[in-house]
Amino acid sequence: MKANPGLYFGAFPSSDWPLVIAAWTAADLLRLAPDTASVDLVLHRGGALSATVHGATVTAPPHADLRPVADIIRAGMWYTELSRNTTVHTTSERAAPPSGPRRVWTGLTVTVRSELDAAVFGLPDGSWWRDGIPRFAKILATPRHRPPDGRHVHVFDEAAGDVAELP
């Protein structure tokens, strides 16, 4: 990634890379919940980000081992390697995970929390959310990161106390 960051982050400066990761996280969660209009995103005061979506559906890959659903979700998020720690938490109204040859979880609430790694971005730890919502809006306005029509991201900037619905 360091050899060619433009391949991953486009023309965005390194100060916006954490916001690009936030956009990827929001997009991945929206893909898991095609009938849900929005994802909730929190830019945490200490530099972490978290995102939650309701109504997600996850299908285990064919011939997959019996990994937990959270591990299957995380495996599809390559960019979690750019954080110190990422947790994926799922809840469901179902009492037990699905069984059988085709394991499909439905009606999930999925929350992803990433503790981003300042060393990767070359920025002071936790500084990347400054003016976060206006900068995030610019990222979501680009074709590469714009949510599909009718879908949006509810953003809460914890440090500033600002809230927005984007785009």
Secondary structure as GFF3:
##gff-version 3
##sequence-region A 1 167
A	DSSP	alpha_helix	5	9	.	.	.	ID=ss1
A	DSSP	three_ten_helix	14	16	.	.	.	ID=ss2
A	DSSP	alpha_helix	17	32	.	.	.	ID=ss3
A	DSSP	beta_strand	38	43	.	.	.	ID=ss4
A	DSSP	beta_strand	49	59	.	.	.	ID=ss5
A	DSSP	alpha_helix	69	75	.	.	.	ID=ss6
A	DSSP	three_ten_helix	78	82	.	.	.	ID=ss7
A	DSSP	beta_strand	83	91	.	.	.	ID=ss8
A	DSSP	beta_strand	104	116	.	.	.	ID=ss9
A	DSSP	alpha_helix	118	121	.	.	.	ID=ss10
A	DSSP	three_ten_helix	127	129	.	.	.	ID=ss11
A	DSSP	alpha_helix	132	140	.	.	.	ID=ss12
A	DSSP	beta_strand	152	157	.	.	.	ID=ss13
A	DSSP	beta_strand	162	166	.	.	.	ID=ss14
###
